Amino acid sequence: MKRIIKYLILGILIVFFLYSASAMVIGFYSGHLFAKSAAERQEDWQERTAPLDEETIVDLCDKFGLLSTNPLCVPDAVVFGPDFFQIIKDSLTPEDGEGATYDEVESYLAEYRYFCEEPVITGDGDEYFSCEYDLVGDRVYPIIIFYNKDNSIRRIIADVYE
């Protein structure tokens, strides 16, 4: 009987050891995946989408008032949709003034809109809707804009991190 208990305890210790070792390996691997530098993440997102075409670049530079000397607007520059994200967010939701309305956003981005959801009413009666815009057309990195009931901007999600 003592021998059975001895082997049972030994078996439990072996299982515990294997479980602990596998958890450490998985934890190390997961940590390694998330330890990428900002430069590595930058390269990663550019591999998942295509650069903007010249017509789109000119359109966005014109609509957002960027000078032809701006690095995004220089002829033959390789520019991606996310390169415009901060300019779009800053233009539509300035810190020192009132944000844009749905109609104003549409004057800038209507041709890049591919979806708008029906209005949502929350449990407390709050109402909003959202629209999605894609500068490239591949729907990899969309700009999602949430609008309040009065068509003012509630929130803009435009980034390359998942």
C-alpha positions as CSV (number, residue, x, y, z in Angstrom):
1,M,0.0,0.0,0.0
2,K,2.9,2.4,0.8
3,R,4.4,1.6,-2.6
4,I,1.1,2.6,-4.4
5,I,1.0,5.9,-2.4
6,K,4.6,6.5,-3.2
7,Y,4.0,6.1,-7.0
8,L,0.8,8.1,-6.9
9,I,2.7,11.0,-5.3
10,L,5.5,10.6,-7.7
11,G,3.1,10.7,-10.6
12,I,1.4,13.8,-9.3
13,L,4.8,15.5,-9.0
14,I,5.7,14.6,-12.5
15,V,2.4,15.9,-13.9
16,F,2.8,19.1,-11.9
17,F,6.4,19.5,-13.2
18,L,5.4,19.1,-16.8
19,Y,2.5,21.5,-16.4
20,S,4.8,24.1,-14.8
21,A,7.4,23.7,-17.5
22,S,4.9,24.0,-20.3
23,A,3.4,27.1,-18.7
24,M,6.8,28.8,-18.5
25,V,7.6,28.0,-22.2
26,I,4.2,29.4,-23.3
27,G,4.7,32.5,-21.1
28,F,8.1,33.1,-22.5
29,Y,6.9,32.7,-26.1
30,S,3.9,35.0,-25.5
31,G,6.0,37.6,-23.8
32,H,8.5,37.5,-26.7
33,L,5.6,38.1,-29.2
34,F,4.5,41.2,-27.4
35,A,8.0,42.6,-26.8
36,K,8.3,44.0,-30.3
37,S,9.6,47.5,-30.6
38,A,7.6,50.3,-32.0
39,A,9.7,50.2,-35.2
40,E,9.0,46.4,-35.6
41,R,5.2,47.0,-35.2
42,Q,5.5,49.8,-37.7
43,E,7.0,47.5,-40.3
44,D,4.4,44.8,-39.5
45,W,1.4,47.0,-40.2
46,Q,2.8,48.2,-43.5
47,E,3.1,44.6,-44.7
48,R,-0.6,44.0,-44.2
49,T,-1.9,46.8,-46.4
50,A,-1.0,48.7,-49.6
51,P,0.2,52.2,-50.0
52,L,-2.2,54.9,-51.1
53,D,-2.5,55.6,-54.8
54,E,-1.4,59.1,-56.0
55,E,-5.0,60.2,-56.6
56,T,-6.0,59.5,-53.0
57,I,-2.9,61.2,-51.6
58,V,-3.6,64.3,-53.6
59,D,-7.3,64.3,-52.5
60,L,-6.4,63.9,-48.8
61,C,-3.7,66.6,-49.0
62,D,-6.1,69.0,-50.7
63,K,-9.0,68.3,-48.4
64,F,-7.0,68.6,-45.2
65,G,-5.0,71.6,-46.3
66,L,-1.6,70.1,-46.4
67,L,1.2,71.8,-48.3
68,S,2.9,70.1,-51.2
69,T,6.1,70.2,-49.1
70,N,4.5,68.0,-46.4
71,P,6.3,64.6,-46.5
72,L,2.9,62.9,-47.1
73,C,2.2,65.1,-50.1
74,V,5.5,65.0,-51.9
75,P,5.1,63.5,-55.4
76,D,6.1,59.8,-55.6
77,A,6.1,59.4,-51.8
78,V,5.1,56.0,-50.5
79,V,2.3,56.8,-48.1
80,F,-0.1,54.5,-46.3
81,G,-3.6,55.2,-45.0
82,P,-2.5,55.1,-41.4
83,D,0.0,57.9,-42.1
84,F,-3.0,60.3,-42.4
85,F,-4.8,59.0,-39.2
86,Q,-3.4,61.6,-36.8
87,I,-4.0,64.5,-39.3
88,I,-7.6,63.3,-39.8
89,K,-8.2,62.9,-36.0
90,D,-6.7,66.4,-35.3
91,S,-8.7,68.0,-38.1
92,L,-12.0,66.5,-37.1
93,T,-11.7,66.9,-33.3
94,P,-9.5,69.9,-32.6
95,E,-8.6,70.5,-29.0
96,D,-9.4,74.2,-29.1
97,G,-12.8,74.1,-30.7
98,E,-15.9,72.1,-31.6
99,G,-15.5,68.8,-33.4
100,A,-16.8,68.2,-36.8
101,T,-20.3,66.9,-37.5
102,Y,-21.3,63.9,-39.7
103,D,-21.9,66.2,-42.7
104,E,-18.5,67.9,-42.3
105,V,-16.8,64.4,-42.0
106,E,-18.6,63.4,-45.1
107,S,-17.3,66.4,-47.0
108,Y,-13.8,65.0,-46.3
109,L,-14.3,61.3,-46.3
110,A,-17.5,60.3,-48.1
111,E,-15.8,58.6,-51.0
112,Y,-13.9,56.4,-48.5
113,R,-17.0,55.4,-46.5
114,Y,-18.0,51.7,-46.9
115,F,-20.4,51.2,-44.0
116,C,-22.6,53.0,-41.5
117,E,-24.6,51.1,-38.9
118,E,-28.1,51.8,-37.8
119,P,-28.4,54.0,-34.7
120,V,-27.9,52.2,-31.4
121,I,-29.9,53.1,-28.3
122,T,-28.3,52.1,-25.0
123,G,-30.1,51.0,-21.9
124,D,-30.0,54.5,-20.5
125,G,-31.4,56.1,-23.6
126,D,-28.2,57.3,-25.1
127,E,-28.2,57.1,-28.9
128,Y,-25.3,56.9,-31.3
129,F,-24.2,55.4,-34.6
130,S,-20.9,54.7,-36.4
131,C,-19.4,54.8,-39.9
132,E,-16.3,53.1,-41.2
133,Y,-14.0,54.7,-43.7
134,D,-11.1,53.1,-45.5
135,L,-8.5,55.2,-47.4
136,V,-7.0,52.2,-49.3
137,G,-10.1,50.1,-49.9
138,D,-8.7,46.9,-48.4
139,R,-10.5,47.3,-45.1
140,V,-7.4,46.3,-43.2
141,Y,-7.1,49.6,-41.2
142,P,-10.4,51.4,-41.2
143,I,-11.2,54.7,-39.5
144,I,-14.3,54.2,-37.3
145,I,-16.1,57.3,-36.3
146,F,-18.9,57.2,-33.7
147,Y,-21.5,60.0,-33.9
148,N,-23.9,61.2,-31.2
149,K,-27.6,61.6,-31.9
150,D,-27.0,65.2,-32.9
151,N,-24.4,64.1,-35.5
152,S,-21.5,65.4,-33.6
153,I,-18.4,63.2,-33.2
154,R,-18.3,61.1,-30.1
155,R,-15.1,59.1,-30.8
156,I,-12.7,58.3,-33.6
157,I,-10.8,55.0,-33.7
158,A,-8.0,55.2,-36.2
159,D,-4.8,53.2,-35.4
160,V,-2.8,50.2,-36.5
161,Y,-2.8,48.3,-33.3
162,E,-5.2,45.4,-32.9
